[in-house]
Amino acid sequence: MSDPQVLATNRRAFRDYFIDETLESGIALVGSEIKSARAGQINLKESYAAIRDRQAWLLGAHIAPYNPASGQNHEPTRDRRLLLHRREIIRLSDQLQQKGYTLVPLRVYLKRNHIKLELGLARGKKQFDKRQVIAEHDAKREIERAIKYR
């Protein structure tokens, strides 16, 4: 089986959060959203997931309007239902009750012609954590550069 085709990533999530666990979810989309997402017109930068009324929702994700469907277009930032099993939603709800945890969308991809969302159960990073990660990356880059020019 081939690797899934990635349509959008949330690179900011990896910078701002420690990702403790990931899981795959489907997204309930309308026709014009599917066409637009397949064209890569999706942005996860300011989005997050939440559990309301025993259902999981993707909030704040922007899927651009699809021009050929101008008459029946969708609202770009509407709330979209995530397709998860009930036991997964209950487990996530329990984990989200803990202090500092949130559900962050990491990437949207095509898997066997279905649009899937990878969610991360995440804890927020403090400013010093971010600086430490940047320092580690810089040190690693310097070591690789030194090895390369020997």
C-alpha positions as CSV (number, residue, x, y, z in Angstrom):
1,M,0.0,0.0,0.0
2,S,1.3,3.4,-0.9
3,D,1.8,6.3,1.5
4,P,-1.2,8.6,1.9
5,Q,-1.2,11.8,0.0
6,V,-0.8,14.7,2.5
7,L,-3.2,17.6,1.7
8,A,-2.3,19.9,4.6
9,T,-0.1,19.9,7.7
10,N,-0.1,21.9,10.9
11,R,3.6,22.6,11.4
12,R,2.8,25.0,14.2
13,A,1.3,22.3,16.3
14,F,4.7,20.5,16.6
15,R,6.3,23.8,17.6
16,D,3.7,24.8,20.2
17,Y,2.8,21.4,21.7
18,F,4.2,18.1,23.0
19,I,2.3,15.4,21.0
20,D,1.6,12.5,23.4
21,E,-0.6,10.4,21.2
22,T,-2.0,10.5,17.7
23,L,-5.1,9.0,16.2
24,E,-6.9,8.9,12.8
25,S,-10.3,10.3,12.2
26,G,-12.6,10.8,9.3
27,I,-14.2,14.2,8.6
28,A,-17.8,14.9,7.6
29,L,-17.5,17.2,4.6
30,V,-19.9,18.5,1.9
31,G,-19.2,18.1,-1.8
32,S,-17.6,21.5,-2.4
33,E,-15.3,21.0,0.7
34,I,-14.1,17.7,-0.6
35,K,-13.2,19.2,-4.0
36,S,-11.4,22.1,-2.4
37,A,-9.6,19.9,0.1
38,R,-8.4,17.5,-2.7
39,A,-7.0,20.6,-4.4
40,G,-5.0,21.4,-1.2
41,Q,-7.0,24.5,-0.3
42,I,-7.2,23.7,3.4
43,N,-5.5,25.5,6.3
44,L,-5.2,24.0,9.8
45,K,-3.1,26.8,11.4
46,E,-5.7,28.2,13.9
47,S,-7.8,25.0,14.2
48,Y,-8.4,22.7,17.1
49,A,-10.7,19.8,18.0
50,A,-13.2,19.7,20.8
51,I,-15.8,17.3,22.2
52,R,-19.3,18.7,22.5
53,D,-22.5,16.7,23.1
54,R,-20.7,13.4,22.9
55,Q,-19.4,14.2,19.4
56,A,-16.0,15.3,18.2
57,W,-15.8,18.5,16.2
58,L,-13.1,20.3,14.2
59,L,-13.2,24.0,14.9
60,G,-11.5,26.8,13.1
61,A,-10.2,24.9,10.1
62,H,-10.4,26.9,6.9
63,I,-11.3,25.1,3.7
64,A,-11.4,27.7,0.8
65,P,-14.6,27.9,-1.3
66,Y,-14.5,25.9,-4.5
67,N,-14.9,28.3,-7.4
68,P,-16.8,25.9,-9.8
69,A,-19.4,25.3,-7.1
70,S,-20.1,29.0,-6.6
71,G,-23.9,28.6,-6.2
72,Q,-23.8,25.8,-3.6
73,N,-20.5,26.7,-1.8
74,H,-19.8,26.0,1.8
75,E,-18.9,28.3,4.8
76,P,-15.1,28.3,4.9
77,T,-14.7,28.1,8.7
78,R,-17.7,26.1,9.7
79,D,-17.5,23.5,12.5
80,R,-17.0,20.0,11.0
81,R,-17.9,16.8,12.7
82,L,-15.1,14.2,13.2
83,L,-16.0,10.6,12.6
84,L,-14.7,8.6,15.6
85,H,-16.0,5.6,17.5
86,R,-18.0,6.2,20.6
87,R,-15.4,4.5,22.8
88,E,-12.6,6.7,21.3
89,I,-14.6,9.9,22.0
90,I,-15.2,8.8,25.6
91,R,-11.5,8.0,26.1
92,L,-10.5,11.3,24.6
93,S,-13.0,13.2,26.7
94,D,-11.6,11.6,29.9
95,Q,-8.0,12.6,28.8
96,L,-9.1,16.1,27.9
97,Q,-10.4,16.6,31.4
98,Q,-6.8,16.5,32.6
99,K,-5.0,19.8,33.0
100,G,-3.2,21.1,29.9
101,Y,-4.4,18.6,27.3
102,T,-6.0,19.6,24.0
103,L,-6.8,18.0,20.7
104,V,-4.8,19.4,17.9
105,P,-5.2,18.5,14.2
106,L,-1.8,17.6,12.8
107,R,-2.4,16.8,9.1
108,V,-5.1,16.1,6.5
109,Y,-4.5,13.4,4.0
110,L,-6.1,11.1,1.4
111,K,-6.2,7.4,2.4
112,R,-7.9,5.0,-0.1
113,N,-9.8,8.0,-1.6
114,H,-11.1,9.1,1.8
115,I,-10.1,12.3,3.5
116,K,-8.7,11.6,6.9
117,L,-7.5,13.8,9.8
118,E,-4.6,13.0,12.1
119,L,-5.4,14.3,15.6
120,G,-2.8,14.7,18.3
121,L,-3.5,14.6,22.1
122,A,-1.2,17.5,23.1
123,R,0.2,19.4,26.0
124,G,1.2,23.0,25.6
125,K,4.9,23.9,25.5
126,K,6.2,26.7,27.7
127,Q,8.5,29.4,26.2
128,F,11.7,27.8,27.7
129,D,10.7,24.4,26.2
130,K,10.5,26.0,22.7
131,R,13.9,27.6,23.2
132,Q,15.4,24.3,24.3
133,V,14.0,22.5,21.2
134,I,15.4,25.2,18.9
135,A,18.8,25.0,20.7
136,E,18.8,21.2,20.2
137,H,18.0,21.5,16.5
138,D,20.8,24.1,16.0
139,A,23.3,21.9,17.8
140,K,22.3,18.9,15.7
141,R,22.6,21.0,12.5
142,E,26.1,22.2,13.5
143,I,27.2,18.7,14.2
144,E,26.0,17.5,10.8
145,R,27.7,20.5,9.1
146,A,31.0,19.7,10.8
147,I,30.8,16.0,9.8
148,K,29.9,16.9,6.2
149,Y,32.9,19.2,5.7
150,R,35.6,16.9,7.2
